[in-house]
Amino acid sequence: MIQPLAVFVVIIALIVISGIKIVQEYQRAVVFRLGRAVGVRGPGVVIIIPFIETMRRVDLRTVTMDIPPQDVITRDNVSVKVSAVLYFRIVDPMNAVIAIENYIYASNMIAQTTLRSVCGQAELDDLLAERDKMNDQIQRIVDQQTEPWGVKVATVEIKDIDLPQEMRRAIARQAEAERERRAKVIAAEGEFQAAQKLADAAGVLATQPMALTLRYLQTLVEISGENNSTTIFPIPVDLLGPFLSGKSGPS
């Protein structure tokens, strides 16, 4: 027959064992004594007083949360859907437990409203071209709102901007027109530079008649070397002037 003392010892041992908790390295235990928060313990072995103390585990690892697509009307009256990703972690386990009922849900709601507000104040071109600026602004606002809860928002990244189909076609036409404009500007600059070089060459040839003659002869050599056919090329008399004028002496 089991002795009452042995039963009592077993019960006491079970109660003591139930007060021994293991808290992981990435966790902290918020301990309550008769309903009053008495501190944060862990990691490692945490001993609580059975029936008097209770504890809640808080995960300190960074949480990655998807912000669902939000309907946003930009400042230039374009309707878009914007989604983002939120990265946050707990830096004050005590406030995360006693200052807010559900910090994950609350952080998500704050991020959604802030995303709509910030994107609604920007024009579409800024929203597409300056995502880093938008990310920093949203992160700063959300972090200020969640700081009293012991939540630190590390990063907010705009993930996708869904444009209406007609707006996509308009942006594509705008990009194509911009490329055509750049091509025409580059071609015009090339023509201008070529014309400028020709004008400089003409100035040099005008001051040096012999240079024009040498250029003429060089052109003849280039033409005769391109094919084997006979080429008849008229020679202007004025090109022979320098040679004829230099001839002197008795006949």
C-alpha positions in Angstrom: 0.0 0.0 0.0 1.3 3.4 -1.0 2.3 5.5 2.0 0.7 9.0 2.3 4.2 10.4 2.8 5.4 9.0 -0.5 2.3 10.4 -2.3 3.0 13.8 -0.7 6.6 13.8 -1.8 5.6 12.9 -5.4 3.1 15.7 -5.5 5.6 18.2 -4.2 8.2 17.0 -6.7 5.7 17.4 -9.6 4.8 20.9 -8.4 8.5 21.8 -8.3 9.2 20.4 -11.7 6.2 22.2 -13.1 7.8 25.5 -12.0 11.0 24.8 -14.1 10.7 26.3 -17.6 13.2 26.3 -20.5 13.4 29.5 -22.5 15.2 29.5 -25.8 18.0 31.9 -26.7 15.6 33.8 -29.1 12.9 34.1 -26.5 12.2 36.0 -23.3 9.7 35.2 -20.5 7.6 37.9 -19.0 6.7 36.8 -15.5 3.5 37.8 -13.7 3.1 37.3 -9.9 -0.5 37.3 -8.8 -1.3 39.3 -11.9 1.5 41.9 -11.5 4.4 42.0 -14.0 7.6 41.4 -12.0 10.2 41.2 -14.8 11.6 39.6 -17.8 13.6 36.4 -17.5 15.7 34.1 -19.8 17.1 32.7 -21.8 17.9 29.3 -20.2 16.3 27.8 -17.2 13.6 29.9 -15.6 12.0 29.0 -12.3 8.6 30.3 -11.4 6.5 29.7 -8.3 3.6 27.3 -9.2 0.1 28.7 -8.7 1.5 32.1 -7.9 3.6 33.1 -10.9 2.8 32.7 -14.6 4.8 33.6 -17.6 4.4 34.5 -21.3 7.0 33.7 -23.9 7.9 36.5 -26.3 9.8 35.8 -29.6 12.6 38.3 -30.3 13.3 37.1 -33.8 12.6 39.4 -36.8 9.1 38.9 -38.2 8.4 39.2 -41.9 4.9 40.3 -42.7 3.1 40.8 -46.0 1.0 43.9 -46.2 -1.9 43.1 -48.5 -2.5 45.2 -51.7 -4.0 48.6 -50.8 -6.2 50.7 -53.1 -4.4 54.0 -53.4 -5.3 57.2 -55.3 -2.2 59.2 -56.0 -2.0 62.9 -55.9 -2.4 63.1 -59.7 -5.6 61.0 -59.4 -4.3 57.7 -60.6 -5.8 54.6 -58.9 -3.2 51.9 -58.1 -2.8 48.9 -55.9 0.3 48.9 -53.7 1.6 46.0 -51.6 4.6 45.9 -49.3 6.6 43.8 -46.9 7.2 44.7 -43.2 10.1 43.6 -41.1 10.0 44.1 -37.4 11.1 42.6 -34.1 10.5 43.0 -30.3 13.0 45.1 -28.4 11.0 45.4 -25.2 9.2 42.2 -24.2 7.4 43.8 -21.2 5.7 46.4 -23.3 4.9 44.0 -26.1 2.9 42.0 -23.6 1.3 44.6 -21.3 1.0 47.7 -23.7 -0.8 46.0 -26.6 -3.1 43.0 -26.9 -1.8 41.7 -30.2 1.3 43.6 -31.5 1.4 41.6 -34.7 -2.2 42.5 -35.8 -1.7 46.1 -34.6 1.5 46.5 -36.5 -0.1 45.2 -39.7 -3.0 47.7 -39.4 -0.6 50.6 -38.8 1.4 49.6 -41.8 -1.6 49.4 -44.1 -3.0 52.8 -43.1 0.5 54.4 -43.4 1.1 52.8 -46.8 -2.2 54.3 -48.1 -1.5 57.7 -46.6 2.1 58.1 -47.8 1.4 56.7 -51.3 -1.7 58.9 -51.7 0.4 62.0 -51.1 2.8 61.2 -53.9 2.4 61.5 -57.7 2.6 58.3 -59.8 6.0 59.2 -61.3 7.5 59.7 -57.8 5.9 56.5 -56.6 7.5 54.5 -59.5 10.9 56.2 -59.5 11.5 57.0 -55.8 10.6 53.8 -54.0 13.5 54.1 -51.6 12.3 57.5 -50.4 8.8 56.1 -49.9 10.1 53.1 -48.0 12.1 55.3 -45.6 9.1 57.5 -45.0 6.7 54.6 -44.3 9.3 52.9 -42.0 9.8 56.1 -40.0 6.1 56.7 -39.4 5.3 53.1 -38.6 8.3 52.9 -36.2 7.1 55.9 -34.3 3.6 54.4 -33.9 4.9 51.0 -32.7 7.7 52.2 -30.4 5.5 52.4 -27.3 4.6 48.7 -27.8 8.3 47.7 -27.7 8.2 47.0 -31.4 11.1 48.1 -33.7 10.3 48.3 -37.4 13.5 47.6 -39.2 12.5 47.9 -42.9 9.4 48.5 -45.0 9.7 47.6 -48.7 7.2 48.4 -51.4 6.8 45.0 -53.2 4.5 45.7 -56.1 2.6 48.5 -57.7 -0.3 47.3 -59.8 -1.3 49.9 -62.5 -4.5 49.9 -64.6 -4.0 48.5 -68.1 -4.7 51.8 -69.8 -2.1 53.5 -67.6 0.5 50.8 -68.5 -0.1 51.5 -72.2 0.2 55.2 -71.7 3.6 54.8 -69.8 4.8 52.5 -72.6 3.9 55.1 -75.2 5.6 57.8 -73.2 8.8 55.7 -72.9 8.8 55.0 -76.6 8.4 58.7 -77.4 11.2 59.5 -75.1 13.5 57.0 -76.8 12.6 58.4 -80.2 13.4 61.9 -79.0 16.8 60.9 -77.7 17.6 59.1 -81.0 16.7 62.3 -83.0 18.7 64.5 -80.7 21.8 62.2 -81.0 21.4 62.1 -84.8 21.1 65.9 -85.0 24.2 66.3 -82.8 26.1 63.9 -85.1 25.0 65.9 -88.2 26.0 69.2 -86.5 29.5 67.8 -85.6 30.0 66.5 -89.1 29.0 69.8 -90.7 31.3 71.6 -88.3 34.2 69.4 -89.3 33.5 69.9 -93.0 33.4 73.6 -92.5 36.8 73.4 -90.7 38.2 71.3 -93.6 36.9 73.8 -96.1 38.6 76.6 -94.3 41.9 74.8 -94.4 41.6 74.0 -98.1 40.7 77.6 -98.9 43.9 78.8 -97.4 46.1 76.0 -98.9 45.4 75.5 -102.6 48.0 72.7 -102.8 46.1 70.8 -100.1 43.0 70.8 -102.4 45.1 69.4 -105.2 46.5 66.7 -103.0 43.1 65.8 -101.8 41.9 65.6 -105.4 44.7 63.2 -106.3 44.1 61.1 -103.3 40.5 60.7 -104.3 41.6 59.5 -107.7 43.8 56.8 -106.1 40.9 55.6 -103.9 38.5 55.4 -106.9 41.0 53.5 -109.0 41.7 51.0 -106.3 38.1 50.1 -105.6 37.6 48.2 -109.0 39.5 47.2 -112.0 37.4 49.1 -114.5 38.7 52.2 -116.3 37.5 55.4 -114.8 37.5 58.7 -116.8 37.7 61.6 -114.3 37.8 65.2 -115.5 40.5 67.4 -114.1 39.6 71.0 -113.6 42.1 73.4 -115.1 42.3 75.5 -112.0 43.9 72.6 -110.1 46.8 72.7 -112.6 47.3 76.4 -112.0 49.8 76.0 -109.3 51.9 73.7 -111.4 51.6 75.9 -114.6 52.4 79.1 -112.7 55.5 77.5 -111.3 56.9 76.8 -114.8 59.5 79.3 -116.0 62.6 79.6 -118.3 63.2 80.0 -122.1 61.1 78.0 -124.5 
